[in-house]
Every structure is written in structure tokens, then in C-alpha cells.
Amino acid sequence: MIRKLIGAAIGASVAKKHPAAGGATGVVLATAVPFIISRVSLPAMVALGVGGYVAKRIMDKNTAEQATKPTPPTAPVQQ
């Protein structure tokens, strides 16, 4: 039961964040997640969670660095 709730939450989250994917992607994920959770061992789930957390932190750091990077001045256009 808890696996199905987790799958539904993940599917709804993906459908909200990526409207181009639509509800079909969310439904597929909601269906696949309980199956995956039942087949994967606890250490593997922990490793996936930690890996996802680290990847998100790195992506957020890179995004913040790009946002604070000054843009080079452009040369004036001569006519």
C-alpha cells in the first residue's frame, strides 16, 4: 500500500514539473515505482537516494554559479 502511495506521489510530481510529458508519464511512473521498490534491496535504495541527493546538489550549485557569473560587455555597434 505504501509503495503505491509513493509511486502516485512521484508520478504526480513528474506530471506537474514536466507538463509536456503529460499525465501518461506520471501514470507509467506511478505504475513502475511499486514494482521497482519491491525488487530493489534496501542498500540499493539508500545508494540511489544518496546519489540523487548529491546529483541535485551539484546541479543546483552549477545553476547558481551560472546565475552569478557576470556577462562580458559587448562592443558597441558602429554604423
C-alpha positions as CSV (number, residue, x, y, z in Angstrom):
1,M,0.0,0.0,0.0
2,I,2.8,2.4,0.9
3,R,4.6,1.6,-2.3
4,K,1.6,2.6,-4.4
5,L,1.2,5.9,-2.5
6,I,4.9,6.6,-3.1
7,G,4.5,5.8,-6.8
8,A,1.5,8.0,-7.1
9,A,3.3,10.9,-5.4
10,I,6.3,10.5,-7.7
11,G,4.0,10.3,-10.8
12,A,2.1,13.4,-9.8
13,S,5.3,15.3,-9.1
14,V,6.7,14.4,-12.6
15,A,3.4,15.3,-14.3
16,K,3.4,18.8,-12.6
17,K,7.0,19.6,-13.3
18,H,7.0,18.5,-16.9
19,P,3.6,19.3,-18.5
20,A,5.0,18.4,-22.0
21,A,5.3,14.8,-20.8
22,G,1.7,14.9,-19.7
23,G,-0.2,12.6,-17.5
24,A,0.9,9.4,-19.3
25,T,4.4,9.7,-18.0
26,G,3.1,10.2,-14.5
27,V,0.9,7.1,-14.8
28,V,3.7,5.0,-16.1
29,L,6.0,6.1,-13.2
30,A,3.2,5.5,-10.7
31,T,2.8,2.0,-12.0
32,A,6.5,1.2,-12.3
33,V,7.7,2.6,-8.9
34,P,6.0,0.0,-6.7
35,F,7.4,-2.8,-8.9
36,I,10.9,-1.3,-8.6
37,I,10.6,-0.8,-4.9
38,S,9.6,-4.4,-4.3
39,R,12.6,-5.7,-6.4
40,V,15.4,-3.4,-5.2
41,S,17.2,-4.1,-1.9
42,L,17.3,-1.6,0.9
43,P,21.1,-0.7,0.5
44,A,20.5,-0.1,-3.2
45,M,17.6,2.2,-2.5
46,V,19.7,4.1,0.0
47,A,22.5,4.4,-2.5
48,L,20.1,5.6,-5.2
49,G,18.7,8.2,-2.8
50,V,22.1,9.5,-1.7
51,G,23.2,9.6,-5.4
52,G,20.2,11.5,-6.4
53,Y,20.7,14.0,-3.5
54,V,24.3,14.5,-4.4
55,A,23.4,15.0,-8.1
56,K,20.8,17.6,-7.3
57,R,23.2,19.5,-5.0
58,I,25.8,19.6,-7.8
59,M,23.2,20.7,-10.4
60,D,21.9,23.4,-8.0
61,K,25.5,24.6,-7.4
62,N,26.2,24.8,-11.1
63,T,23.0,26.7,-11.8
64,A,23.8,29.2,-9.0
65,E,27.3,29.7,-10.4
66,Q,25.9,30.4,-13.9
67,A,23.4,32.9,-12.5
68,T,26.1,34.9,-10.6
69,K,28.6,34.8,-13.5
70,P,28.9,38.3,-14.9
71,T,28.2,38.6,-18.6
72,P,31.0,40.0,-20.7
73,P,30.5,43.5,-22.0
74,T,29.5,43.8,-25.7
75,A,31.3,46.0,-28.1
76,P,29.3,49.0,-29.4
77,V,27.9,48.5,-32.8
78,Q,29.3,51.0,-35.3
79,Q,27.2,52.1,-38.3
